[in-house]
Amino acid sequence: ISDGTAVQKVFARLATTPGEPPLSARLPAAERGKLDAALAKARMKDGDFGDVETWAAAMMLARADMPGVENGIDRAVIAAAGDRPVEELEGAEAQLAIFDRLPESAQRALLKAVVDDEGALAEEGPDLARAWRRGDMQTIARETQGGFLTDPALRAALFTGRNRAWTWQIAAMLQKGRHPFVAVGAAHMAGPEGLPAMLIAQGFTVIRVE
């Protein structure tokens, strides 16, 4: 969904549950200093999240570390498509629903990752972009082995599971004779659980084009 207003409506609907505890009660006491810093940066207070689920709070704090996120590369790709048909492998509702279905323990692991690491939820970063341009897939693969992706539930939901779902969709398009241009984050292209590896496992030949 390229309509930011529509995305915000989906987020608001999925993100709220009355009676949630303060964020400080959802993290270990040792994280309080980092949480206070993240809240200050986002211009929010600990008690502002009484109706906000933990995954959504993590996203709200992470957004403060991602200036210009509303002008992401996805919008540039859609604009470049012109009159060509554009389909979502994963729309805003499906993506946010993945977070919404996470167990509370995984949501809190995500929140901890955000307060521990600025940019933890960023799909891309300067180092990752440079590695991609060099064809350095080993560096990109290492990025998928750290941070919040070390939590088994988060990894299964946000990385492996998404890649598998996308693989099925791409394979179905190819089997129908279509030739789609597919754009995903670089991290989803690396390692044995990345899209190329999963497509190869489906019997397709994958060739890197410089």
N, C-alpha and C positions, 0 to 999 in steps of 0.2 A: 504494500500500500504506500503510494507516494504522498498521499494526503495526510499531512501532519495532524490536522484536526481529527480525522477519523482514527488515527493511531492513538491519540490521546484519549479518545472516548473508549476505545477497547481497553487501554491501560487502566483507566479509572474504574471500569466495570470489574475487571479481574483483580485489581490490586487491593481492594478494601474488604476488611472484615472487622466489625466493631469489637472493641475490647482488647485489642492487642497491647502487650506491655511496652514500656519505654524501650528504646533500642539498647540502652545500657544493660537492661535485664536479659537481653538476648545474646550477649557476648560475654566471654570470660572477663573477670575484673581486670586482668592485665592489659586488656585491649582498650580500657576506658580513655587513656590519653590519646590514642590514635583516633578513637571515635570522636572525641571532643574536637580534634583538629579537623576531621572530615566534616563534622557538623558546622564548624565555624566557616570553613571554605564554602559550603553550600548555603550558608546563611540560614541554617535551621537549628532547632533545639531538640533535645532528647525527647521531650514530651510531645513533639509534633506528629508522632507516628502511631497514635492510639488506634487509628482505623486502617493502618497501612500494613499489609503483610510483609514479612521479612525480605522476600525476594525483591519486592517492589521498592522497599526502602533502600536496598543495596543499589538498585538501578538509579534511584533518585540521587544518591550520593555520588555514584560513579559519573553521572552526567556532568557534575560540576568539574570533573577532571577531563572532560572531552569537549572543549570548545569547538563550535562549528560542526557538531555531530549532525545537525539538521541539513548540512550540505555535504553529506557523505558521497562516496564514490558510486553508491547504488543509484543516486539521483542522476549523476553524470552519465552512467551507462544507459539509464532509461531515456534520458534526453537524446543521447546519440542514436538510439534505436529508430528515431523518426517515426515513420508510418508502419514499421515492422510490428507484428504482434508481440506483446510482452506478457509472459506468464510468470507467476510466482511459484517457485519451488516450495516456499514457506511464507505465507502471508503473516501480517502482524499478529492476527488473532492466534494462529497456530503457534507462532514463535513464543508469544507471551504465555500461552496456555502451557507450554513446556515448563516454564518457570513456576507457574501457578500450581502445577501438579507435583512439584518437588516436595519431598518430606521436609518437615520443619528443620531437622538436623542438617540437611543439605542446604536449605535456605540460609541457615546461620553460618554455614561454612562459606557460602558465597558472600555474605555480609562481612565476615572476617577478612576474606580475601580483598574486598574493596577497601576496607579501612587500613589494611596492612600494605596495600600496593596500589598507588595511584595508577589509573589506567588499566586496572585488572580486567575490566569488561570490554576494553577496546578490541575490536576485531583485528585492527592493523596498528602497527607502530612503525616508526622510522627504521628500526633495526630489521623488522620483518620485511618491510618493503625493499630494503637494500638487499637482503638475502634472496628475495624472490627475483630481483633483477639480475643477480649473479647466478641464478640457478642453484643456489645453495640450499638444497632441500633438507640436508642434515640439520642445519641450524633451525630451519622452520620446524622440523620434526621435534627438536628439543624443546621448542616453545610449547608444544602440546603435551609435554611431560611434566610441566611444573604448574605453579599457581593453583587456582581452584580446580583445575583438571586432575589434580592428584586425588581429589575426593571421588570415590567410586561412583556414587550416585550422580554427582554433577557431570562426571565424564560420560557416563552412560547416556544421560539425558541431553546434554548440551553439545557433545562432540560425536561420539560413536553413533548414537541413535539418529541424530540429524543426518549424518553422512549416509547412513544406511537408507533412510527414507528418501534422500535426494537421489541416491544411486538407483533405486527402483524407478523413480520418475524419469530419470535421464535414460535408463535402459529401455523403458517403454517407448519413449520418443524415438530412439534410434531404431528400435525393432519395427516401428511403423514407417521407417524410411525418412524420418525428419532429420534435419541437420542443425540443431539448436546451438546458439552461442550461449554458454552458461557462465555466469559470473558468481563466484563465491569468495569468501575470505581465503587468503593464502594458506592459513593454518589447516584448512580443510583439505588441502591438496597433498599433505605430507604424511609419511609413515604408513604402516600396515593397516591402519584404520582410516586412512584418507580416501577421498573419492577415487583417485586413479587406481589404487590397490583394490578397492571394492569393485570397480568396473572391470578390471582385469579378472577378478574372481568370477565375474559373470560371463567371461568369455570374450570380452572386447579387447582390442589392441589399443594401447595408449602410447602416443608418441609426443614427446615434448617439442614444441615449436619455438625457436628462438625469435 
